[in-house]
């Protein structure tokens, strides 16, 4: 909204408010004043009218009393009482009345006298009616009762006009002798009432009787007297409340015409009638209305004036602002040097000068800003370039990262494979921290141990809460040493117990995982439940044991009985008997050998043979073995060549097993040799190995059969045909033993050209092997 | 005085050939067919050496040996195990119980066996 409008509206509304409130106040007070003045006027008027009416009545009363004390009348009445010349007296009375009384007031239109019984005894106008009985007339009765009586305004039927009948008692001395009556025209009263000065156009005063009839002329209704009903609130109020002295109350009501009026009333006690004064409200209010109209007009003019003033005023105020506005527009265009400032001393002047200052400042700042902006733009361009370069670099990195991501994903996939592999492996795999607390256990762990993963994680591996602690303390001590201090793999069979209490055996591989620096990160334990295998092995072993035991028993029997026979303890044995017995004995020996060899083979197969390495002197063992063939060598005339290095170091080996090796090799060298042949035995050291060479010049091994020579029960064709005995197990056993020490066995041989066997055994020798059986 | 040898062996044939040989060599021989019998015979006869088989009914050799070593008199008597069972476990067990030898029957000639006995019985 414009300021002009604002100013205008402010002034307008302010003036309007004032005018309206002023009007309101004025109207209210005016109305009150007016009413009260109207009321006063009415009150004054009614009182004056009433007073006049009462005065009139008083005059009537006075007159009648005056008449009642008329001597002639008195005497007449007395005379009449005496009954003397009634007619004459009456006549004289009537004459008197005509001549003297009726002329007193022109309004009296009849005077007459009644005797004590109400009979007419004299009248001014009713001569002919002398003797008429008026005893029932109220004017007679009332006068008799009260002394004086005035009637309300009534229609006098006798004379056919409105009249008031006034009557009074006549006394002669103390004696009641009669009633004198005046019939009076109410003209004077009417004049009073009809004096309508100060009552405007609609004001009137009238009298109403108890029948609510108008008893006087009305301004509005012609001939209303005793014709028009005035059954109004005011009339009611007058007649009903006059006892409470409510007379002269100003009322607002509808008159007998139905028109709203202001009115007052007065009760005339004498004639039991009411004087009513009223004026039309419309007429009464006219001055007020007029006043209001004037006021409205004035108000209107005031508003107009205000409008004009405000218009001019606002224009005046606005002008400098408008100027300022224009100036600012120019500045806005960019002309900062334009001056809007005026010299005026008011606030707008100040403002305009401030604007100028501001404009100058802005101009200055603008120039500075421009400069700065130029600088900044340069900077920004530079930065932008840098950013672009950086962006390139980032993109490169992102590419690298993508590559890596792909690698990692692949790795993760591989890892997942490994994870799955580990998780689903049939062997128990657990991972523990440095203290042996289990961090991870695969599914197989649950299956094998019977404990749930939940029960396992966080517990000590192999601890008493879980499946371990069944072995000797030393065992566990050794294990920890191996994996923690020596940081090496620990392998071994461990006896554990499942959750349900069942014992079982595992083949355990426990090893540390090391960081690049060589520190232990964690331990991994892989255990395979070999309980079943063990049981099977046990069964097999037991079977083999038992079988061999069962086989040996009859063999021992044959042996010893043959021996005893051969020794001659059971009697002399001659020639053929001896040789046959010897055959039996020899054959039996072969059986024994076979059984022993089979037993060894089965033990080798089952892996149940025991290895007890000791630091031994190989040469000694070789010697011991050799000695048992001394007789044979002599018999076959074999040449023995021994080449044994002096001061051979001790080898860690099981003496019994080494003995078996030598036994077999030397036995073969002797057995398959030709008569007069030679045997070579060389024992030396080379490259940290003991080198043993056993050679002979015997039947040798055919080339086609080289590959089979180490197999079980294999005997080459050439020896089979010969007269030699052999189980075909010897070389198999030797190979097994040699290889068990970590050594090697090879040979060179041609048929009939002998055989040379080369054995090398590492100096560190055999590993101790726990088994259940010894090879024999 | 003749040395008394107690042979505890369940195989009749072996038992008889052994006792024949030993008697021939000048020993007195008493026999038992199983570990239980062996114990009672030992108590009765007080032999100087026992030849003990392992696999026997009623009470086997190892059991008998254990019980023997618990007795006052059986503590120190020389025992030679004579069996066809070549189990390393059994050997160890036997040695624990203080036997002098663990001989596999089928590997030993009677003559060598006798030598062994003579050796053992002296000490």
Interface residues (C-beta under 8 A of the other chain):
Chain A: X545 X548 X549 X552 X553 X555 X556 X557 X559 X560 X561 X563 X564 X567 X569 X570 X592 X595 X596 X599 X610 X771 X772 X773 X774 X776
Chain B: X11 X13 X14 X17 X18 X20 X21 X24 X55 X83 X84 X85 X86 X87 X88 X89 X91 X104 X105 X106 X107 X109 X110 X111
